[in-house]
Amino acid sequence: MWTGIVSIFPNLIRNTLKEGVVGRAVANGDLGVTLFDPREYAEDTHKTVDDRPFGGGPGMVMMAGPLSASVSEARRLCPSENPVTIYLSPQGTRFTQSLATKLAALPALILVAGRYEGVDERFIEREADLELSIGDYVLSGGELAAMVVLDTVARLLPGVVGNPESIKSESHMDGLLDFPHYTRPRKFGGDRVPDVLLQGDH
Ligand code: SAM
């Protein structure tokens, strides 16, 4: 799978791409990630990506132009046709494991992280196929939300998690939760591993 991530704080994402399951997926070539910084597509010398909201109100709004240009460049560099473009938003559809499974079947995604009060609505209307929320709370930016989506999707890609069986039995995969896990030592303080797990019958 190829992923383009649009963010004005690409370093927040870069470090996450080096570690753990996502890091391994990137290193093995199972997951390609290219970062697009809207500041590089700003039209003025100050690299402006935000402006005051029409109609007043607090905070700044990300301008549609640099975001749209970033998404166009991501689509141009995307190795497959028609990547699905997702704007991370607390107002979006709730992200779930079943949605992650559907996204993992796609060849390419473009994830767009907002900042400040959010992004110009016209950007969403023109470019986003989907608005996704990772929960009913407000983050200061979409980068962590994009990484939540990327991490969840990456571990569902074929070959990324060593034993595919471990994915099947995980929480939320089939409407149930995972079972409790134990490892050595057999006795921790006064707490013993349940006998049924020590009988050698898998
Ligand atoms: N003013 C917006 C509102 O009340 O709906 C919140 C903007 S938030 C401070 C800035 C950015 O963080 C958003 O544009 C979005 O990309 C991201 N974000 C915040 N909470 C999120 C969530 N729960 N899920 C996904 N993205 C989120």
Residues whose N, C-alpha, C, O or C-beta is under 5 A from the ligand:
A	BS01	SAM	L88 S89 P90 V112 A113 G114 R115 Y116 E117 G118 V119 L132 S133 I134 G135 Y137 V138 L139 S140 G141 G142 A145
